[in-house]
Amino acid sequence: MIFRVRNVTRNTLLGHAIAVANTSAARNKGLLKQSGLAAGHGLWLVPCEGIHTFFMKFAIDLVYIDRKKRVRKVVRQVTPWRLSLCLSAHSVIELSAGAVDESLTQPGDQLEFVAA
């Protein structure tokens, strides 16, 4: 399933083509086989409290959210060979680098997921 993710608090669009990885196999594969991520595209890992970028070929932005889809933490420009955690999160959205700044997303913001 593909979602449009809107930041309701800021009235901005976080992504228009966010795929869901809600199985162990899909979460393990993640974005590892991709050579890049187009603007507006991303991957929503459910459930997930942390990610790694080992073997990735590009930087990503991360938005950690709780069960109510409220932003708990944002991490910008995560380069390959890094780890990131947010133990209070239920899931994380991996986005193209720069998406967090473009959408003005901050901790505390409310997100809305709509099937695309």
ChimeraX commands (.cxc) that place a marker at each C-alpha (Angstrom):
marker #1 position 0.00,0.00,0.00 radius 0.5
marker #1 position 1.16,3.53,-0.79 radius 0.5
marker #1 position 0.30,6.59,1.33 radius 0.5
marker #1 position 0.33,10.36,1.09 radius 0.5
marker #1 position 1.66,11.70,4.38 radius 0.5
marker #1 position 0.61,15.19,5.36 radius 0.5
marker #1 position 1.87,17.23,8.28 radius 0.5
marker #1 position -1.44,18.49,9.67 radius 0.5
marker #1 position 0.24,20.85,12.15 radius 0.5
marker #1 position 2.20,22.72,9.46 radius 0.5
marker #1 position -0.22,22.07,6.57 radius 0.5
marker #1 position 2.62,20.67,4.44 radius 0.5
marker #1 position 3.16,17.45,2.50 radius 0.5
marker #1 position 5.84,15.13,3.83 radius 0.5
marker #1 position 5.56,12.64,0.97 radius 0.5
marker #1 position 3.15,11.58,-1.78 radius 0.5
marker #1 position 4.42,8.02,-2.35 radius 0.5
marker #1 position 5.24,6.42,0.99 radius 0.5
marker #1 position 5.34,2.62,0.83 radius 0.5
marker #1 position 4.77,0.46,3.92 radius 0.5
marker #1 position 7.17,-2.15,5.25 radius 0.5
marker #1 position 5.10,-3.97,7.86 radius 0.5
marker #1 position 6.59,-7.47,7.67 radius 0.5
marker #1 position 9.95,-8.62,8.99 radius 0.5
marker #1 position 11.20,-9.37,5.47 radius 0.5
marker #1 position 10.13,-5.97,4.12 radius 0.5
marker #1 position 11.68,-4.12,7.08 radius 0.5
marker #1 position 14.95,-6.05,6.72 radius 0.5
marker #1 position 15.16,-5.22,3.00 radius 0.5
marker #1 position 14.15,-1.58,3.50 radius 0.5
marker #1 position 15.85,0.75,1.04 radius 0.5
marker #1 position 19.08,-1.27,0.84 radius 0.5
marker #1 position 18.77,-2.27,-2.82 radius 0.5
marker #1 position 17.88,1.21,-4.05 radius 0.5
marker #1 position 20.45,3.62,-5.46 radius 0.5
marker #1 position 18.43,6.69,-4.50 radius 0.5
marker #1 position 15.07,7.97,-3.35 radius 0.5
marker #1 position 13.04,10.42,-5.42 radius 0.5
marker #1 position 11.58,13.52,-3.78 radius 0.5
marker #1 position 8.20,12.73,-2.24 radius 0.5
marker #1 position 8.95,9.01,-1.96 radius 0.5
marker #1 position 9.73,7.09,1.18 radius 0.5
marker #1 position 9.29,3.97,3.29 radius 0.5
marker #1 position 7.23,3.65,6.48 radius 0.5
marker #1 position 8.68,0.93,8.74 radius 0.5
marker #1 position 6.03,-0.44,11.12 radius 0.5
marker #1 position 6.82,-1.25,13.91 radius 0.5
marker #1 position 10.30,0.21,14.25 radius 0.5
marker #1 position 12.24,2.08,16.95 radius 0.5
marker #1 position 15.56,2.29,15.13 radius 0.5
marker #1 position 17.27,1.94,11.79 radius 0.5
marker #1 position 20.71,1.48,10.30 radius 0.5
marker #1 position 22.07,2.71,7.01 radius 0.5
marker #1 position 24.74,0.03,6.59 radius 0.5
marker #1 position 25.31,-0.75,2.89 radius 0.5
marker #1 position 23.05,2.11,1.75 radius 0.5
marker #1 position 24.20,4.29,-1.11 radius 0.5
marker #1 position 22.58,7.61,-0.17 radius 0.5
marker #1 position 21.56,9.83,2.75 radius 0.5
marker #1 position 17.98,9.89,4.11 radius 0.5
marker #1 position 15.84,11.90,6.51 radius 0.5
marker #1 position 14.01,10.09,9.33 radius 0.5
marker #1 position 10.72,10.91,11.04 radius 0.5
marker #1 position 9.97,8.80,14.11 radius 0.5
marker #1 position 6.29,8.70,15.09 radius 0.5
marker #1 position 4.20,7.24,17.91 radius 0.5
marker #1 position 1.03,5.15,17.59 radius 0.5
marker #1 position -1.09,8.31,17.28 radius 0.5
marker #1 position 1.10,9.42,14.33 radius 0.5
marker #1 position 2.60,12.26,16.31 radius 0.5
marker #1 position 6.23,13.10,15.51 radius 0.5
marker #1 position 8.58,12.06,18.31 radius 0.5
marker #1 position 11.92,12.81,16.64 radius 0.5
marker #1 position 13.36,13.96,13.31 radius 0.5
marker #1 position 16.86,13.19,12.03 radius 0.5
marker #1 position 18.22,14.95,8.96 radius 0.5
marker #1 position 20.75,13.75,6.38 radius 0.5
marker #1 position 21.55,10.32,7.86 radius 0.5
marker #1 position 24.50,9.15,5.78 radius 0.5
marker #1 position 25.46,5.53,5.03 radius 0.5
marker #1 position 26.97,3.46,7.85 radius 0.5
marker #1 position 25.02,5.11,10.68 radius 0.5
marker #1 position 22.55,4.04,13.39 radius 0.5
marker #1 position 19.55,5.97,14.68 radius 0.5
marker #1 position 17.14,5.17,17.52 radius 0.5
marker #1 position 14.05,6.60,19.17 radius 0.5
marker #1 position 12.77,4.25,21.87 radius 0.5
marker #1 position 9.55,6.24,22.34 radius 0.5
marker #1 position 8.58,5.73,18.68 radius 0.5
marker #1 position 6.29,3.07,17.25 radius 0.5
marker #1 position 7.43,3.49,13.65 radius 0.5
marker #1 position 9.72,5.51,11.40 radius 0.5
marker #1 position 9.40,7.07,7.96 radius 0.5
marker #1 position 12.51,7.06,5.77 radius 0.5
marker #1 position 12.45,9.96,3.29 radius 0.5
marker #1 position 14.69,11.56,0.70 radius 0.5
marker #1 position 17.28,13.85,2.25 radius 0.5
marker #1 position 15.83,17.33,2.65 radius 0.5
marker #1 position 12.20,16.26,3.06 radius 0.5
marker #1 position 12.10,17.16,6.77 radius 0.5
marker #1 position 13.29,20.72,6.12 radius 0.5
marker #1 position 11.02,21.17,3.08 radius 0.5
marker #1 position 7.94,20.13,5.09 radius 0.5
marker #1 position 9.05,22.07,8.22 radius 0.5
marker #1 position 8.36,18.91,10.27 radius 0.5
marker #1 position 9.27,19.06,13.97 radius 0.5
marker #1 position 8.75,16.90,17.05 radius 0.5
marker #1 position 5.17,17.27,18.31 radius 0.5
marker #1 position 3.65,17.68,14.84 radius 0.5
marker #1 position 0.62,15.56,13.92 radius 0.5
marker #1 position 0.79,13.51,10.72 radius 0.5
marker #1 position -2.06,12.18,8.57 radius 0.5
marker #1 position -1.76,9.09,6.37 radius 0.5
marker #1 position -4.13,8.79,3.38 radius 0.5
marker #1 position -4.08,5.92,0.88 radius 0.5
marker #1 position -2.72,7.23,-2.41 radius 0.5
marker link #1:1,2 radius 0.2
marker link #1:2,3 radius 0.2
marker link #1:3,4 radius 0.2
marker link #1:4,5 radius 0.2
marker link #1:5,6 radius 0.2
marker link #1:6,7 radius 0.2
marker link #1:7,8 radius 0.2
marker link #1:8,9 radius 0.2
marker link #1:9,10 radius 0.2
marker link #1:10,11 radius 0.2
marker link #1:11,12 radius 0.2
marker link #1:12,13 radius 0.2
marker link #1:13,14 radius 0.2
marker link #1:14,15 radius 0.2
marker link #1:15,16 radius 0.2
marker link #1:16,17 radius 0.2
marker link #1:17,18 radius 0.2
marker link #1:18,19 radius 0.2
marker link #1:19,20 radius 0.2
marker link #1:20,21 radius 0.2
marker link #1:21,22 radius 0.2
marker link #1:22,23 radius 0.2
marker link #1:23,24 radius 0.2
marker link #1:24,25 radius 0.2
marker link #1:25,26 radius 0.2
marker link #1:26,27 radius 0.2
marker link #1:27,28 radius 0.2
marker link #1:28,29 radius 0.2
marker link #1:29,30 radius 0.2
marker link #1:30,31 radius 0.2
marker link #1:31,32 radius 0.2
marker link #1:32,33 radius 0.2
marker link #1:33,34 radius 0.2
marker link #1:34,35 radius 0.2
marker link #1:35,36 radius 0.2
marker link #1:36,37 radius 0.2
marker link #1:37,38 radius 0.2
marker link #1:38,39 radius 0.2
marker link #1:39,40 radius 0.2
marker link #1:40,41 radius 0.2
marker link #1:41,42 radius 0.2
marker link #1:42,43 radius 0.2
marker link #1:43,44 radius 0.2
marker link #1:44,45 radius 0.2
marker link #1:45,46 radius 0.2
marker link #1:46,47 radius 0.2
marker link #1:47,48 radius 0.2
marker link #1:48,49 radius 0.2
marker link #1:49,50 radius 0.2
marker link #1:50,51 radius 0.2
marker link #1:51,52 radius 0.2
marker link #1:52,53 radius 0.2
marker link #1:53,54 radius 0.2
marker link #1:54,55 radius 0.2
marker link #1:55,56 radius 0.2
marker link #1:56,57 radius 0.2
marker link #1:57,58 radius 0.2
marker link #1:58,59 radius 0.2
marker link #1:59,60 radius 0.2
marker link #1:60,61 radius 0.2
marker link #1:61,62 radius 0.2
marker link #1:62,63 radius 0.2
marker link #1:63,64 radius 0.2
marker link #1:64,65 radius 0.2
marker link #1:65,66 radius 0.2
marker link #1:66,67 radius 0.2
marker link #1:67,68 radius 0.2
marker link #1:68,69 radius 0.2
marker link #1:69,70 radius 0.2
marker link #1:70,71 radius 0.2
marker link #1:71,72 radius 0.2
marker link #1:72,73 radius 0.2
marker link #1:73,74 radius 0.2
marker link #1:74,75 radius 0.2
marker link #1:75,76 radius 0.2
marker link #1:76,77 radius 0.2
marker link #1:77,78 radius 0.2
marker link #1:78,79 radius 0.2
marker link #1:79,80 radius 0.2
marker link #1:80,81 radius 0.2
marker link #1:81,82 radius 0.2
marker link #1:82,83 radius 0.2
marker link #1:83,84 radius 0.2
marker link #1:84,85 radius 0.2
marker link #1:85,86 radius 0.2
marker link #1:86,87 radius 0.2
marker link #1:87,88 radius 0.2
marker link #1:88,89 radius 0.2
marker link #1:89,90 radius 0.2
marker link #1:90,91 radius 0.2
marker link #1:91,92 radius 0.2
marker link #1:92,93 radius 0.2
marker link #1:93,94 radius 0.2
marker link #1:94,95 radius 0.2
marker link #1:95,96 radius 0.2
marker link #1:96,97 radius 0.2
marker link #1:97,98 radius 0.2
marker link #1:98,99 radius 0.2
marker link #1:99,100 radius 0.2
marker link #1:100,101 radius 0.2
marker link #1:101,102 radius 0.2
marker link #1:102,103 radius 0.2
marker link #1:103,104 radius 0.2
marker link #1:104,105 radius 0.2
marker link #1:105,106 radius 0.2
marker link #1:106,107 radius 0.2
marker link #1:107,108 radius 0.2
marker link #1:108,109 radius 0.2
marker link #1:109,110 radius 0.2
marker link #1:110,111 radius 0.2
marker link #1:111,112 radius 0.2
marker link #1:112,113 radius 0.2
marker link #1:113,114 radius 0.2
marker link #1:114,115 radius 0.2
marker link #1:115,116 radius 0.2
view
